[in-house]
Amino acid sequence: MIPLSSISFLYELYKQYPSIQTDTRKLQPGDIYFALKGANFNGNVFVEKALEAGAAYAVVDEHVEVNEKWANQLILVKDGLTCLQDLAKHHREQFKIPFIGITGSNGKTTTKELVSTVLASHYITYTTKGNLNNHIGVPLTLLSIQPDAQMAVIEMGANHLHEIESYCTYAMPNYGLITNCGKAHLEGFGSEEGVKKGKGELFDYLRAHDGTAFIMSDYDYLTQLSTGILHTICYGSHSGELQANASAHNGFLKVNFTKGFPFDTIQTQLVGAYNLPNILAAVSIGLYFKVPAEKIKSAIEHYTPTNSRSQLLKWNNNDVILDAYNANPSSMQLAIENFAKLQAEHKIVCIGGMKELGSSSKEEHQQLIKQLEQYAWEHVVLVGGDFEQCQHHYTYFPNAQAAKKWLHEQAFSNRSILIKGSRGIQMEQVLEN
């Protein structure tokens, strides 16, 4: 077992074996295994398994007994997670390229995907895989960036104050955007003002380090949060260097530009006018970094959403809007409003409960029911969460499997169906065979 002398020493090993893994189930020969600990797991227990699988080294923060032949492949540190983050920071410091930080209550993963797709059409671009956007995912993302990188796009998720602040200390973004600040993770942030303060930590970092902020000018609070940042690029529906509005074509979002873009329209494969800010962010960033307009247009028009985000699907001869990756009161409200405006005769709403809302959870679920009652739907199905405690006249099921059974029994055809809910409810299950 080798006590870690310095991050520089570990970094030299990383340059020889530039692949980090924290899960032995995904480990490949030649990876460096970091034995992380949490409330319900201890990666030190799996060190020998990692070495058997071909790990080049294992970074541990406990004394671990392994076969003597692997003794010189163990690196002992004070804390595995801190070491991972320190290594990520050291790696980040080797680059002199744009690092774009993205956070927000809704749409940050879609925005990250769109921004990276646009930039990748012209530059070698590295970005967050999936939603690896937390205290483990952000450093792993940074350590996945190779020396040929010309652009990096880093998604940052947070459910409490000072979380984004901590990510910035090792991601060191020199550009950034906040998609929006809504009623998400209220249990951790305490209030919408707490959300703004927490997400605003990205702008705080940019302000203190002479960074550049991209701002959706329709949201006054983002303009306020960006006060004091010397370099700002604005976009929106009515003001900013780039302006556009939303319409729909064959169920998909069509973006109509009125200023700042040489093409009149971009026809997307995304559902919902609520994706307009996400598209504008990608176009604005592409233009700023001199990606040719025709590449921007093509990249966005060919982008197909995955992971149950703003997808329009055909299912048993029905049109389904599947937006079940996550949900909070703000995103739920937008999804329902968008669905209500959809030109269709027979509409069915299937929505799952919302998580991490703390003491306001029941009230927020009841408010959502109140919103649903403003429209005429063929059916409304509520699933799980605090809907169980609410007053309503709709169909209720305790989980997605029960809702699935009901939906399949109805044998609906030629209907429009909205499916949305928090990740913990797994509303996509209602479509499974």
N, C-alpha and C positions, 0 to 999 in steps of 0.2 A: 504494500500500500504506500503510495507516494503522497505526502502532504503537499497541498498546492502552495507553491512559493509565490506565484504572481499570476494575474490574468494574462499577461504577455506569454508566459510559459504555456498556459492552456490554449491560447490563441494559436501558437505555433503548431500544436497538435491538431487543432481544428482545421488549419490550412491544409494539413495532410489528409484529414478525414472530415471533409466539410459537410457532413450530414448529421444532424442531431435528432435523437429520438427519446421520448419520455414514456413510450408504451412498448413493452416487449413484444406484444402481439403484432406490431407493425414494423419491428426492427429488421433491418437488412444488414448483411455482413459488411463490416467497415464503418458502421454508424458509431457515434459516440453516445452512450446511454447516460442520461441524467436521471438519477434516482430521486424523484420529487416526493414530497410528503404532503398530505392533506388531512382533513378531519376524518376521512373514511378510507384512506389508503396510505401505503408506505412503499415507495419504489425501491427502497433498500432491500426489501424481502426478495425482489426478483432479479437481483444483480447477477447471481450465478446463471440464471436462465438467460439473461442478456448476453453474457460472455459465451455461453454454450452456443447461442445463436449467431455468434460471430462478431459481437461488438468489439471495436478496436480498443475502446477504453470505457470505463464506467466511472462516472462522477458520483461519489457517495458522501453523505454527511453523518454516517454512523460507521462504527467498526463492523465490518462484514466478514464473515468466515467464508472463504472460497477455496477451491483447489489451488495448491501452491503454484501451479503453472501460470495462474492468472494474477499472481500477487502484484506484478509490476504494471498491470493494466487497471489498477484501482487508483483513483485520485481522490484523496480525502479533502473535503472543504467544510467550512463552518455551517453553511446552509445552501442546499442544492438550488433552490429557486433564486436566491440572491446571486449566486454564482452564474446561473443561466442568464439572468438579466444583465449582470456586469459584462459577461462575454458578448452579449448582444450589443451593448453600448460600445464596447471596444471595436466590434466589427463595424457598427454604424459609423464610427469616427474615421474609418478608412475611406469613406466615400465623399465626393464633392458634387453630388448630383441632387436634383430635386427629390425631396421626400415629402409626399403629400399626405397629411393626416386627415382622416375623415371620421367624424362622430355625429351623433344626433339621436333623437328618440325614434324616428321612423325613417326607413328608406336608406339607411347607411350602407347596408350590404349591396343593395341594388345600385346605389350611386357608385360605390367602390367598383363594382363589376363594369358599369358603363364607362367610368373614367379610365380604368385600366384597359378596357377594350379599345377605346379611342386612342390612348397613348401607345398601346402595343401595335397599332396600325402603322406607326412611324418610328417608334423607339423600342429598344430592348427594355421591357418593363417587367418588374416583379411586384407581386401584390399578395395580399392576405388570401390564403386558401380557405374557401368556405367561409365560416364565421370564426376563425381563430383570432378573436379580437380581445382576449382578456389578458390577465397578468402572466399567463403561460403562452398563450397564442401569439401575442405581440412579439416577445423575444424570439420565439420560434420562426415567425415570419421574417424578422430581421436577419436571422442566421441562415435563412434559405436564399438570401440575395447573393448572387454570384458576382465576381469581379467585372463581368461584362455589362453590368446594369447601367442603363442610361436614365431610368426613371424608377421610382418606388412609390407604391400606393399602400398606405397602412390604415386599416380599419381599427377603430378604437371603441370598444363597448364599455359601458359603465353602469353600475346600479347604486353607486354611493359617491359622496364627495371625495375629492382628492385622488380618485382613481385615474382620471385622464391626466391629471398633473403628474402622477407617478410614471405613466407610460411615456410622457413627453421627455422625461429625464434621460431615457435611453433610446427612444425613437428619434428624438431631436428633429421634429418636422420643421422645414423651412417654408412650407406652404400648408394651408389647411382650410377646411370648410366644415361647418355645422349644418346638417341637412335641415333640422328643425328642433324645437324643444316642446314636447308635449307631455301628456299624462302617462309617463312610463316609469316603472320602477319607483313609484311613490313611496313604497315601503322603505327603501333605502335613502331616497333624496328628501323625503318628508313633504314636499309640495312642488308645484310647478316652478316656483321661484328657485327652489333647491335644484331642480332639473337644469334650469338656465345657468345657475352658478356652476354646477358640475360640468355640464357640456362646455360652458364658457372657459373652462380651464385650458382648452386648446388655444383659444384666442389670447388668453393671458400669456401663454408661452410664446406665441407669435409676436405679441406686443413687446415682450421683454427681449426677444432675440432678433428683432428687425425682420420678421417674417412677412409673408404675404397671405392675406385672407380673401377667399372667394365667398361672396355674400349674396344670398337670395333676398333681393331688395323688397319683395312683397311682405317680408316679415320684419316689422319695425324693431322687434327685440333683437334680431341679429345685427341690425345696424347699430343699436345701442351697445351690444356686447363687443362690437368691433371698435368702439371709440378708442382713439389713441394708437391704433395700428396704422402705420404710415403708408403701407402699400395694400390697397384693397381693389378688388375687381368685382363689380356688381352686375347681376343679371336678374331678370324678373319679367313679369307680364306687362308692366307699365313704365318701368324705369331701369336704368343701367345700360352698360355698354352693349349688352345682348338682350333682346326682348322677343317674346313669343307668346302665343296663347294656344290653348288646347282644343281639339275637336276629336271626333271619333270617326273611324272608317272601318267597316266590317268588324266592329267590336273592339278594335285596337286604337290606341292613342295615336293621333296625328298631331304633330307640332307645326304650327304655322308661325313663321318668323316675320317680325315687323321691323327689326333693326339688328344690325351687327353680323348677319350671316348671309352669304351670297346666294344660298338656295332658299326658295320660298317655304319648302316643307321638308320634314323628315317623317316618314311613315314607320312607326315602331311596331314591335311585336309584344308590347306591354299593354296591359289593361289598366284603364283608369286615369283620369285627369290629374290625380294626386301624384302621378309619376312625372308630371311636367317639370317640377324643380330638379328632379334627378337628371333628366335629359339636359336641361339648361346648364347644370353644373358640369356635365361631361363636355358639352359643346364649348362652354366658356373656358374650361381648362385646356381643351384641345387647341382652341384658337390662341390662347395665351402662349402656349409652348410651340406655336407655329406648325401644328399638324395641318396639312392641306385640307381645305374644307370638304373636298370630295371624299377624302379618306374618313373624315369625321362622320359624314352622312352615311357612307357605306357601312362603317363599323357599327353604328347605332341601329341601322335598319336590319342588319344581319344578326344582331344580338337577340338570342332567345332565352328567356328567363327559365331557371330551373329551381329545384328545391322548394316547390310550392309557393313561389313568389310571383304574384301578378300574372299567373298563367291562365290562358284561355284554352280549355280542353273540350273535346267531344267525348261524351260518356253516355253510352246506351241511348244514342240519338237525342241527347240533351247538350246544351251549351253550358259549360261549367266554368265559373271564375274561381280558381283555386288560389287562395292567398292565405295559406294556413301555416306559414313558417313562424309567425309570431303575431301578437296582437296586444294593444293597449287601448284605452278609451279614445285617444286621438286618431289612431289608425282605423279603429272600428267605425268611428263616426264618418270618416272619409270614405271608407269602403261601402258603407250603407248608402250614403248620399250618392255616390257614383252609380251604384246598382239601381237606385230609385230612378235615376235619370235615363237609364238604359231603355232603348226602344224595344220593348218585348211585352207580349200579352200575359204570359204565365211565369211568374217569378216565385222562386222558392229560396228562402234564406235559412242557411244552417250555420249557426255560429256557436263557437265554444267559449268557455269561461276565460277570463283574463287573470293573470298571475301577478304577484309582487305589487299589489296595490295597498297593502297595509290596512289601516282602519277605515279607509274610504272605499274598500272593495265593494261591499254590498251596495252602497250609494251609487257607485259608478256603473254597476251592472243594472241597477234599477233605471238609471238615466238612459242607458242604452235601450232598454225595453220601451221607455217613453219615446225615444226617437223612432223605433220600429213601428210604434202605434200610429205614427203620423202618415204612414203609407199603407196602400192596399196590396197585400201579398197573397198569393195563393196558399202558401204555408210558411210558417216560421217554426224552426226547430232550434231549441236552446239545449246546449250540451255542457254538463258538468260545471265546475267552479261555483261561484256564489249565485248563479242563476237559481239554484235550488232554494235559496232563502228569499227570493224576490216574488213580488205579486205580479202575476201575468196570466193570460188566457191562452198562451201558446203551448205547443207540444214540448215536453221536457224529457231528456234522457240523462242518466248519470254519467255516461261515458260515450266515446265515439263508436265503440263496437255495438252498443245498443241502438244508436242512431243509424248506423250502417244497416242493421237488420231491418229497421223500419223503412229506410229509404229504398232498399232492394225490394221489399214487399210491395211497395207502391207501384213499381213498374212504370215510372214516369217516362213520358216521351214528349219531345218538342217543348221542353221547358228550359228556362234559364235559371241556373242555380248558383248562388253565392255560397262558398264554403270558406270560413275564416275562423281562426281561434289561436290561442296561445300555444307555444310549442309543447307544453306539458299535456295538452288535451289531444294532440295528434289528430286533428280533424281530417287530414288526408286519408285516414283509414276508412272513412265512410264510402270511398270510391273503390276500395279493394274488392276483388272477387272472392 
